[in-house]
Amino acid sequence: MKAENQSNQALLETIAKIPATGAWQRGVNLYALELVEQAETPLTTESLRKTLLNGAQDWHQYSEGGCALIWDADIAERLCSPSELKRKRGGE
């Protein structure tokens, strides 16, 4: 493994160890894993936010710009429990 990827691998391992007891936390962890996996450069404390935002000013702009899931149904499927998803008719 390249030295430059060791920091990203350590971050992935740390995220994977975070307990996720509900659908929301599992979804948040999945978002975090995807962001780190997609990072093309080593992530450091100093570069983490800037690198992951991918040019956006903040997380709202990141989401609105289409860098994250944008369809209500996709977001609901990731972040809701099965009963919540059913109550919300699959994210409608």
ZAKE-737862 format. One line per 4 residues: number of its first residue (from 0); for each residue x, y, z of N, C-alpha, C. Coordinates in nm, 3 decimals, always signed. Example, Ala and Ser with C-alpha at 12.3 -4.5 7.8 and 13.67 -1.06 7.14 Angstrom:
<atoms>
0> +1.319:-0.569:+0.780:+1.230:-0.450:+0.780:+1.320:-0.330:+0.780  +1.285:-0.225:+0.708:+1.367:-0.106:+0.714:+1.290:+0.003:+0.787 $
</atoms>
This chain:
<atoms>
0> +0.086:-0.119:+0.000:+0.000:+0.000:+0.000:+0.090:+0.123:+0.000  +0.058:+0.218:-0.082:+0.134:+0.342:-0.087:+0.120:+0.416:+0.044  +0.224:+0.488:+0.082:+0.220:+0.566:+0.206:+0.110:+0.671:+0.201  +0.087:+0.728:+0.081:-0.013:+0.833:+0.068:-0.155:+0.780:+0.091 $
4> -0.177:+0.652:+0.069:-0.310:+0.595:+0.089:-0.332:+0.544:+0.230  -0.227:+0.537:+0.311:-0.240:+0.484:+0.445:-0.330:+0.571:+0.532  -0.325:+0.703:+0.515:-0.411:+0.789:+0.596:-0.557:+0.768:+0.558  -0.586:+0.752:+0.429:-0.724:+0.727:+0.387:-0.771:+0.591:+0.437 $
8> -0.683:+0.490:+0.431:-0.719:+0.357:+0.478:-0.747:+0.359:+0.628  -0.666:+0.431:+0.703:-0.689:+0.443:+0.847:-0.822:+0.512:+0.874  -0.855:+0.611:+0.796:-0.982:+0.683:+0.812:-1.100:+0.589:+0.780  -1.088:+0.510:+0.675:-1.192:+0.413:+0.640:-1.213:+0.313:+0.754 $
12> -1.104:+0.267:+0.813:-1.113:+0.172:+0.924:-1.179:+0.236:+1.046  -1.147:+0.360:+1.071:-1.209:+0.432:+1.184:-1.358:+0.447:+1.163  -1.398:+0.486:+1.044:-1.541:+0.502:+1.013:-1.613:+0.369:+1.027  -1.552:+0.262:+0.978:-1.615:+0.130:+0.983:-1.638:+0.083:+1.127 $
16> -1.558:+0.132:+1.221:-1.571:+0.093:+1.361:-1.677:+0.172:+1.437  -1.729:+0.279:+1.378:-1.830:+0.361:+1.446:-1.959:+0.282:+1.454  -2.010:+0.262:+1.577:-2.134:+0.184:+1.589:-2.251:+0.255:+1.522  -2.326:+0.178:+1.447:-2.443:+0.233:+1.378:-2.564:+0.148:+1.418 $
20> -2.642:+0.201:+1.512:-2.753:+0.122:+1.566:-2.884:+0.149:+1.493  -2.890:+0.253:+1.416:-3.014:+0.285:+1.346:-2.989:+0.312:+1.199  -3.098:+0.320:+1.124:-3.088:+0.344:+0.980:-3.018:+0.477:+0.950  -3.048:+0.579:+1.030:-2.987:+0.710:+1.006:-2.835:+0.702:+1.019 $
24> -2.787:+0.644:+1.129:-2.642:+0.637:+1.151:-2.576:+0.547:+1.047  -2.641:+0.437:+1.009:-2.584:+0.353:+0.904:-2.572:+0.431:+0.773  -2.672:+0.512:+0.742:-2.667:+0.594:+0.621:-2.557:+0.698:+0.626  -2.543:+0.763:+0.742:-2.438:+0.864:+0.758:-2.301:+0.799:+0.745 $
28> -2.283:+0.682:+0.805:-2.155:+0.610:+0.793:-2.127:+0.574:+0.647  -2.231:+0.533:+0.575:-2.214:+0.498:+0.434:-2.172:+0.620:+0.353  -2.235:+0.736:+0.380:-2.192:+0.860:+0.314:-2.044:+0.886:+0.341  -2.003:+0.873:+0.467:-1.864:+0.900:+0.505:-1.768:+0.805:+0.433 $
32> -1.801:+0.677:+0.430:-1.716:+0.579:+0.362:-1.703:+0.612:+0.213  -1.814:+0.646:+0.150:-1.811:+0.679:+0.007:-1.725:+0.802:-0.020  -1.736:+0.903:+0.065:-1.658:+1.025:+0.045:-1.508:+0.996:+0.054  -1.469:+0.918:+0.153:-1.326:+0.887:+0.170:-1.278:+0.798:+0.056 $
36> -1.358:+0.700:+0.016:-1.319:+0.611:-0.093:-1.301:+0.687:-0.224  -1.380:+0.791:-0.245:-1.374:+0.867:-0.371:-1.263:+0.972:-0.371  -1.204:+0.998:-0.256:-1.098:+1.099:-0.248:-0.978:+1.053:-0.332  -0.931:+1.141:-0.417:-0.820:+1.108:-0.506:-0.684:+1.142:-0.446 $
40> -0.685:+1.213:-0.336:-0.560:+1.250:-0.270:-0.564:+1.204:-0.124  -0.448:+1.194:-0.061:-0.447:+1.158:+0.081:-0.519:+1.265:+0.162  -0.598:+1.223:+0.257:-0.673:+1.317:+0.340:-0.599:+1.341:+0.470  -0.577:+1.467:+0.498:-0.515:+1.508:+0.624:-0.616:+1.592:+0.700 $
44> -0.586:+1.619:+0.825:-0.674:+1.703:+0.905:-0.697:+1.837:+0.837  -0.593:+1.890:+0.776:-0.601:+2.022:+0.713:-0.680:+2.017:+0.581  -0.669:+1.908:+0.506:-0.729:+1.903:+0.373:-0.865:+1.833:+0.369  -0.905:+1.771:+0.477:-1.024:+1.687:+0.477:-1.148:+1.758:+0.424 $
48> -1.188:+1.867:+0.487:-1.310:+1.938:+0.448:-1.303:+1.989:+0.305  -1.194:+2.055:+0.270:-1.181:+2.112:+0.136:-1.184:+2.003:+0.029  -1.114:+1.895:+0.051:-1.109:+1.787:-0.047:-1.245:+1.721:-0.064  -1.312:+1.692:+0.046:-1.440:+1.621:+0.037:-1.551:+1.709:-0.019 $
52> -1.544:+1.840:+0.005:-1.647:+1.929:-0.050:-1.634:+1.945:-0.201  -1.521:+1.908:-0.256:-1.504:+1.903:-0.401:-1.540:+2.036:-0.470  -1.494:+2.146:-0.412:-1.516:+2.277:-0.472:-1.638:+2.351:-0.419  -1.727:+2.283:-0.349:-1.844:+2.349:-0.291:-1.804:+2.429:-0.168 $
56> -1.880:+2.534:-0.138:-1.849:+2.617:-0.022:-1.889:+2.552:+0.110  -1.996:+2.471:+0.107:-2.044:+2.404:+0.228:-2.120:+2.278:+0.186  -2.168:+2.202:+0.286:-2.235:+2.076:+0.255:-2.370:+2.097:+0.186  -2.435:+2.207:+0.213:-2.561:+2.238:+0.145:-2.536:+2.256:-0.004 $
60> -2.436:+2.336:-0.037:-2.403:+2.358:-0.178:-2.356:+2.228:-0.243  -2.283:+2.147:-0.170:-2.238:+2.016:-0.219:-2.359:+1.932:-0.260  -2.459:+1.926:-0.173:-2.578:+1.846:-0.199:-2.662:+1.905:-0.312  -2.685:+2.036:-0.306:-2.766:+2.102:-0.408:-2.701:+2.095:-0.545 $
64> -2.569:+2.088:-0.548:-2.497:+2.082:-0.675:-2.495:+1.944:-0.738  -2.557:+1.848:-0.673:-2.565:+1.714:-0.730:-2.448:+1.624:-0.699  -2.364:+1.664:-0.603:-2.250:+1.580:-0.567:-2.290:+1.464:-0.476  -2.407:+1.471:-0.418:-2.457:+1.365:-0.330:-2.588:+1.313:-0.389 $
68> -2.651:+1.222:-0.318:-2.781:+1.173:-0.364:-2.876:+1.291:-0.375  -2.952:+1.299:-0.484:-3.038:+1.415:-0.503:-3.186:+1.379:-0.509  -3.219:+1.254:-0.532:-3.359:+1.214:-0.541:-3.411:+1.177:-0.403  -3.530:+1.227:-0.369:-3.588:+1.201:-0.238:-3.594:+1.052:-0.207 $
72> -3.632:+0.972:-0.303:-3.645:+0.828:-0.280:-3.510:+0.764:-0.248  -3.404:+0.807:-0.315:-3.270:+0.754:-0.288:-3.222:+0.792:-0.149  -3.247:+0.917:-0.112:-3.207:+0.965:+0.021:-3.286:+0.891:+0.128  -3.416:+0.877:+0.109:-3.500:+0.808:+0.206:-3.458:+0.662:+0.221 $
76> -3.426:+0.597:+0.111:-3.385:+0.458:+0.116:-3.257:+0.441:+0.197  -3.167:+0.537:+0.187:-3.041:+0.528:+0.261:-3.058:+0.562:+0.409  -3.142:+0.659:+0.441:-3.145:+0.712:+0.577:-3.264:+0.671:+0.662  -3.362:+0.606:+0.605:-3.482:+0.570:+0.682:-3.485:+0.422:+0.715 $
80> -3.547:+0.390:+0.826:-3.571:+0.250:+0.859:-3.681:+0.199:+0.766  -3.695:+0.068:+0.755:-3.802:+0.014:+0.668:-3.941:+0.066:+0.704  -3.970:+0.080:+0.833:-4.104:+0.129:+0.871:-4.122:+0.275:+0.833  -4.016:+0.356:+0.850:-4.024:+0.497:+0.810:-4.041:+0.508:+0.659 $
84> -3.968:+0.425:+0.587:-3.974:+0.426:+0.442:-4.115:+0.391:+0.394  -4.176:+0.295:+0.460:-4.313:+0.257:+0.425:-4.411:+0.371:+0.454  -4.396:+0.434:+0.572:-4.484:+0.547:+0.609:-4.471:+0.662:+0.510  -4.352:+0.682:+0.459:-4.327:+0.793:+0.365:-4.341:+0.750:+0.219 $
88> -4.399:+0.635:+0.198:-4.422:+0.581:+0.063:-4.295:+0.583:-0.021  -4.189:+0.531:+0.035:-4.064:+0.518:-0.039:-3.993:+0.649:-0.065  -4.026:+0.752:+0.010:-3.957:+0.879:-0.005:-4.032:+0.983:-0.085  -4.159:+0.958:-0.114:-4.237:+1.057:-0.190:-4.255:+1.185:-0.113 $
</atoms>
